[in-house]
Amino acid sequence: MANWECFRTTFQIYTGANVSRTLRTDGGFDHGIASRTHAFQLDTFRFERETGVYMPLLRVLQHIRSYECVDSRDKVFASLGIAVNVTEADILPDYSKSVGAIYISVARFLLSSSNGHELDFLGHVEWPAEDSQSSYFMHKAVPSWVPDWRANYCPFAFQKFTKTDEPLATNLYNASGNLAIDARVDCLSLHACGLTLDTIIEVLPICEEIFPTCVPLIKQSWRPSDPEGSYAPTGESLDQAFNRTLLADRGNANLHIDSELRRGFAVDWTLVFGDTSTMSYKDEKKRYWMLLDLSRIITGRRFFWTRSGFMDWSCRRQG
């Protein structure tokens, strides 16, 4: 019988051999990437547990979200024995409670116990906008600010840190600095205080297709009408700023490890639509991760402009 190491080695060989098939020559997306991603997630989850990686509850739930279970409450209850930051005093398995009550208790726990990460769970909320064609519809069992872990579709939350297994790792995004979070739950409502820094004046059509099917939307609706114009916030061209924003200004620093991220990445369209048969292995790997990151970031999100001239992304499928 083959052990897990055999599976891991076989999967790594398979992935390396099929990197060039991520984007087919006819412009279609290789849907095999989805199955490879699920296998990669499972292997990553096992490897992190084996090597003692810091696994808080939110990270465990993120790992297992795409998998099935008979009782939806078990997605939380099964995670309790794996997560390092939760005890029986925090959340106790109780099958007399409804799915909604359990998921709300998770959000309450994360809000009260995650030092520096209190509102990170909001990045995992999936709530379709009114004009969304998404096949997933909420069962209304949880408030709009609570992640519904029954949704097998996994929204990709922007990671705040360069190494997710190190609580004190360098921040990727830190606009709020060291300001304390002012948020509380009152009955079924989340109350959070913040600062008004800018005003959104234009929200563009939502992207619901996997890359590269959405390329026409990117080029026709999102791309600045004057790509050579100056982007006031940074002084670069609008096209340069646009290509960075498409990747959320972040990418894989290590082409072999998904969690090693850094700032300053931009979409390389020449590489995206280049001839993979003539690419070096390094360029193929770079292209693979760029496509994967791009698909994670843009799918289900809206692109918007602010009054001060900034461009950015909305939350997942929000109206």
Buried (B, 14 or more C-beta within 10 A) or exposed (E): EEEEEEBBEEBEEEBBEBBBEBBEEEEEBBEEBEEBBEBBBBBBBBEBEEEEBEBBBBBBBBBBBBEEBEEBBBBBBBBBEBBEBBEEEBBEBEEEBEBBEBBBBBBBBBBEBBEEBBBBBBBBBBBBBEEBEBEBEBEEBBBEBBBBBBBEBBBBBBBBBBBBBEBEBEBBEEEEEEEEBEBEBEEEEBEBEEEEEEEEEEBBEBBBBBBBBBBEBBEEEBBBEEEEEEBEEEEBBBBBBBBBBBBBBBBBBEBEEBBBBBBEBBBBEEBBEBEBEEBEEEBBBBBBBBBBBBBBBBBBBBBBBBEEBBBBBBBBBBE
